Amino acid sequence: MRVIKAHLTRVRLPFTSTFLSSQNMRNDITRTVIRLHTDSGLIGLGEAAGSPEVFALAARLCEQMLGQNPLDRERLRCSHGSRIFQNMNGRNGWIALGGVEIACWDIAAKHYGMPLHELLGGAWQTEIPIVCEMSAVPLSPAAKPADVDAFFANLNNADRVVEAVGQLVKRYGYRAIKLKSAARNPEWDVRVMTGARELVGRHVNLRHDPNAAYSLADALVLCRRLDGLGLQWFEDPATGIDSLRRIRHEVRTPIATNMAVIQLDQLAHAIRLGAVDVVGADAFHWGGITTFAEHLAVCEAFGLGVFLHSFTEFGVGTAANLHLAAAFRTVTTGVDSTLYLQDGDVIVGGPFEVKDGCIPIPNGPGLGVEIDEVAVQRAKVEDLVREI
Amino acid sequence: MKRLSVEAARVTLVDPPTELLRASPSSAWSDKARGIRSIIELYGSDGSLGIAETCGSPPSYVETKRLCRSLIGSNPLKIGEIHAMLRSSTPGGLDYVQAVIGGLENAIWDLVGRHLQAPLYELFGGRRPGLVLTPGVIWTGALNGDERLATRPTSDVVEATIARAKDLVREKGYEILLVIASGYGSELDAAILRGLREAFGSGMRLRLECFGAYDLADAARLLQEVEDLNLEYAANPVSTHIELEHLRRRIRTPLAIERAVEHHLAFAVRTDSAEVILGNSIEWGGIVPFRKNAAVCRAFALDMAVSSWNAVGPSIATALHLIPTHAVVNKGFHGVTANTAGFVVVGNSLLVHDGRMAVPDGPGIGIEIDRALLQVRKREEAFISTPVTAGADR
């Protein structure tokens, strides 16, 4: 079997409300949808971030896949994969590789006539808990940066964030909420997290995630203040492995990261330092499912927890995450998701639906989803086809 | 696709002519029973047959039969679940149990590969790999039970060993020699290593395997003495973690460990006591843990090699699929059974040419059991077709 055609499309879908974190403000999201066609008639689906850089890198990888056996994922990882890192593309390279590698896994599972989770060793759970990755502000997509500034200027608006938490839990049945922090004011974060804990009680897990935007000193003070709330963990309270180590020694709440540890050598370093309790595993950011599995194995060997990190994937990416959560037993804390923000999708049937805080794993061959060509055309930003 | 299940199992105890009678006086490897192997055959509902091997000591054989029963009716495609079931239904901490689980899990993988018509290497994500470098194994000690060796002059032993090594290299084209420590003293082993280096020059890769035969002082003395010989690594010079930690600080030759890390890889990593990890998918409890340990080695920049002692075929084939598809296993085979007279597989697919072995082609591990040979080597067998809840062996 060999790849005879690669089709990459950048697609953009609007959000139903503004997504704000300490890193950025978004009213829509762009992703790269990858389709690898084989001479046996199979189409492998993959997905990656939608920046022009990632799109270009993924296109290069796909071009190199033409004529190659898609079952040979090691070759992709060791040979094709390394080429795109030669110009120090760093994280974008891993993201591009991840998208293409996932398409290869989809082909493999379809080739063997089984769902992806089965190829990965079988499902441990069929209903995957979804963690709501919640915007730092509950504002409409029409909001401008000045509106956000005005929102944060009044500390009482923190209560509106708490109200939004309650609405999401009620509507979707989430059992875990990751609250993004814009890191504007630690006092704001204390009010939001305290209010959310009082509102939802102890049966909903809460996580605090300022995306490493606080300084170590500010993070230490903030984490000590939040330490009694019984949060599931602090996610990247400050930047870098050593900062996380310092904070971990000061608080009882577990420390999690998906920013300080994204490569195996960083994981080794974090383990040696005793810097973190939980690692956010992400096939899309780490270079694919094989590397994802390796990270999980290392975490298991050293007794670290893992959570399945995710951010704004469309249907193809979400399907991949559902299969991963199903097949890897150590992923016990669900899949992060911004599905509640998503307006439309590129897969047949539209976006996955969260019910009682869960999504059932798709059961068709491979990822178990199909591309909705009409939806893709409607959302298309850029298209690229390469074939033999 | 129709659901696949394990319908029956056969466990056959085979007693091959073993090459490994006594590697060292103080080593567990002096146990002749380790030469006896169990061949596991799992019958799939689609007509596929998954094969593997494991150790064949009396308690292993009993445990293998017991666990086979628990596999009847299970879905081999749920390999994670099966692995967990096998682990949870056995007492922990026993090496032979770990190896039994490894054998059964390997057979499950083979069954899955044959069911999907896919070679194992393909399931691991790799293209059909090339050839796997294999060391020639040089027994220096009580070779084939020759107790008189201990009383012979050192120069005679060195001379005989070099002659044997030359024959091996001439015959098989080895580029690596793995020297098994005699266990009769560091002076003898040092002399043998020096003699081999002089005989073959710097182009020959030399490895040393001690099977834990030395105490800390002797191991340090030996490895300091041969430091100029540029050994690729010295494996299992001592038998405990703490000794290894101390030894690491006293010598420069890279250290490799096997038995010390079967259950404690994380500990070994934290103590920085070795650079090379030796293992296999039998004694580590299966392909799933093998691959997990490979990930740990990759994260911590450790090299890996696969050892396969007293094998009768299937486990070597499994290793041949694992080695080239896991880049971290960059040392290839550590040691591998060269005594092909003991094999129970069809054809010559596992022979060494030019110091290399080819990865068997075909679904699963790509080799077949030779029924006639199996009958010749057979000591005992059990056919199991009833699940654990329903009754006993038939």
Interface residues (C-beta under 8 A of the other chain):
Chain A: N69 L71 D72 R73 E74 R75 R77 C78 Y112 G113 M114 E118 L119 L120 G121 G122 A123 W124 L264 D265 L267 A268 I271 R272 T290 A293 E294 H295 A297 V298 E300 A301 F302 G303 A327 R329
Chain B: M1 N75 L77 K78 I79 G80 E81 A84 L116 A118 E122 L123 F124 G125 G126 R127 L265 A266 R270 V288 R291 K292 N293 A295 V296 R298 A299 F300 A301 T325 A327
